[in-house]
């Protein structure tokens, strides 16, 4: 693993760049965000959770919205696309009508929208598909016109309002399918996959259900390096050390716990970097087995966010 800049590392033949959209509070207390957790857990770990992951003064959780830009075999690949600008989110007010400089951040990483070859949506929640589209006048159009958007079919079917599912998230995902998923599908840019999907010799997608029916991970194996981009299997580093702790957004709690333990176990056994979607601070970590649980072996060399809140 070679560090080439504060926001970029190289793993085998793949360059990984962190592209920020937002960092700050999500206006949820730990017991609301993680109802499986106990106050003791947060008190015990508060010395290293604060201030990046936990605002002790306000007693609320901090989170990052970021996209992972992977350069592999000559292609630019985005893993998740955040919240997006100008989106109407009546039941997710933190994410409603943002005006961030995400595309500017992407440009500073050396990539224009037309340069993106693949977009991977690990799942279809509000904060993972937003920049799939942008508002052109009064119409939502694909942000990355030359890209193929890889979406897990189980999530596509689950979040399609025409299918009438009643998610645990309630109305928190309202409008998301219509403004951030359907436009790229109607433009013929989506590829819906099931079970697994090989991106190239370095990268593959695997289903990791529980958080959502089609929740997935991107597995990187290149040379001697390993990493797994886990989306929302983990929201907080507390879940590294307390792997049975679910977020309040997990559609199938039992499956989410089983998936988290399986993925963390693979990462520990393969010395793989675990890269969640929403960790601030150093953004990712290596883990080791510790009895029947896991411990953080070391943090990735990404620099903590040093800019202003992206609002």
Secondary structure, 3 states (H helix, E strand, C coil): CEEEECCEEEECCEEEEEEEEEEEECCCCHHHHCCCCCHHHHHHCHHHHCCCCEECCCCEEEEEEEEEEEEECCEEEEECCCCCCCCCCCCCHHHCCCCCCHHHHHHHCCCCHHHCCEEEECCCCCCCCHHHEEEECCEEEECCCCCEEEEEHHHHHHHCHHHCCCCCCHHHHCCHHHHHHHHHHHCCCEEEECCEEECCCCEEEEECCCCCCCCEEEEEEECCEEEEEEECCCCCCHHHHCCCCCCCCCCCHHHHHHHHHHHHHHHHHCCCEEEECCCCCCCCEEEEEECCEEEEEEECCCCCCCCCCCC
